[in-house]
Amino acid sequence: MGAIAAGIAAAGAAIGAGIGNGVVIGSTIEGTARQPELGGSLRGTMFLGVGLVEAMPIISIVIAFLVMNK
């Protein structure tokens, strides 16, 4: 049962991260297309956003491994 729960948690985290990264990067590209002079500033903010989005799947994978060990 733990393996199934871990798989569901990992799948949900991967899907959520993919959607989140797509939204963040898409918004950055749109902003850069509208105001190219802000490209550097938007890029830095994008990397911060992607890092925050990726934190959740990493935490989810750790919890999935903990669930599998019990």
C-alpha positions, 0 to 999 in steps of 0.5 A: 500500500505504501508503494502505491501511495508513494507513486501517486504522490510522486506523479502528482508532484511531477504533474504539478511542477510541470504545470507550475514551471510552464506558467512561470516560464510562459509568463516570463517569455510574455513579459520579455516580449512586451518589454525586452529591456526588462529581460534580465530582471524578469529572468532573475525572477523567473529562476526564483519562481522555478526554484520555489515551484521545484521545492514542492516535488522535492519535498513530496519525493522525500515524503514518498520515500519515507512512506515506502520505508514504513 
